[in-house]
Amino acid sequence: MEKKIAEIIAEMKEDPSLAETLSATSSITEDAGLDSLQLVNFILRIEDEFGVEFDFDEFDLEHLSSIEAFCAFIRERE
């Protein structure tokens, strides 16, 4: 799941090398550098890709602190 998320981020940033440089501990907002619009599109893409729906009342920016933390958040909703 971590690898797929890194690939999606790289695709959204139009930088294929990001898929190789991002790790489980990489911050989605800091290391990947997604801006606010890209972040919204990223979350929508993740919902489609993994068949989950996020309740934004429960969503916290801490979930984006690392790819690993975001994967844990996704797994709780599957």
C-alpha positions as CSV (number, residue, x, y, z in Angstrom):
1,M,0.0,0.0,0.0
2,E,2.9,2.4,0.8
3,K,4.4,1.9,-2.6
4,K,1.1,2.5,-4.4
5,I,0.6,5.7,-2.4
6,A,4.1,6.9,-3.3
7,E,3.3,6.1,-7.0
8,I,0.1,8.1,-6.8
9,I,1.9,11.1,-5.3
10,A,4.6,10.9,-8.0
11,E,2.0,10.8,-10.7
12,M,0.2,13.8,-9.2
13,K,3.4,15.8,-8.9
14,E,4.4,14.7,-12.4
15,D,7.8,13.6,-11.0
16,P,8.3,9.8,-11.5
17,S,11.5,9.9,-9.3
18,L,9.4,10.7,-6.3
19,A,8.0,7.1,-6.3
20,E,11.5,5.9,-5.6
21,T,12.6,8.6,-3.1
22,L,9.5,8.5,-0.9
23,S,9.5,6.0,2.0
24,A,7.0,4.9,4.6
25,T,8.2,7.6,6.9
26,S,8.0,10.4,4.3
27,S,5.6,13.2,5.1
28,I,2.9,13.6,2.5
29,T,2.7,17.3,2.9
30,E,6.3,18.1,3.7
31,D,8.4,15.6,1.7
32,A,6.0,15.1,-1.2
33,G,5.1,18.8,-1.3
34,L,1.5,18.4,-2.3
35,D,-0.3,21.8,-2.3
36,S,-3.9,22.2,-1.1
37,L,-5.5,21.4,-4.4
38,Q,-3.3,18.5,-5.1
39,L,-4.0,17.2,-1.6
40,V,-7.8,17.3,-2.2
41,N,-7.3,15.4,-5.5
42,F,-4.9,13.0,-3.8
43,I,-7.5,12.1,-1.1
44,L,-10.2,11.7,-3.8
45,R,-7.9,9.4,-5.8
46,I,-7.1,7.3,-2.6
47,E,-10.8,6.9,-1.9
48,D,-11.3,5.6,-5.4
49,E,-8.1,3.5,-5.5
50,F,-8.7,1.7,-2.2
51,G,-12.5,1.8,-2.1
52,V,-12.7,3.8,1.1
53,E,-14.6,7.0,2.1
54,F,-13.1,9.5,4.5
55,D,-15.2,11.3,7.0
56,F,-13.6,14.7,7.2
57,D,-14.9,15.2,10.7
58,E,-12.5,12.4,11.7
59,F,-9.7,13.4,9.4
60,D,-6.7,15.1,10.9
61,L,-3.5,16.5,9.3
62,E,-1.6,14.1,11.6
63,H,-2.8,11.3,9.2
64,L,-0.6,12.9,6.6
65,S,2.5,13.1,8.8
66,S,3.9,10.0,7.0
67,I,2.8,7.6,4.3
68,E,2.8,4.9,7.0
69,A,0.4,6.9,9.2
70,F,-1.9,7.5,6.2
71,C,-1.9,3.8,5.4
72,A,-2.9,3.0,9.0
73,F,-5.7,5.5,8.7
74,I,-6.9,3.8,5.4
75,R,-6.7,0.3,6.9
76,E,-9.0,1.4,9.7
77,R,-11.6,2.3,7.1
78,E,-11.4,-0.8,4.9
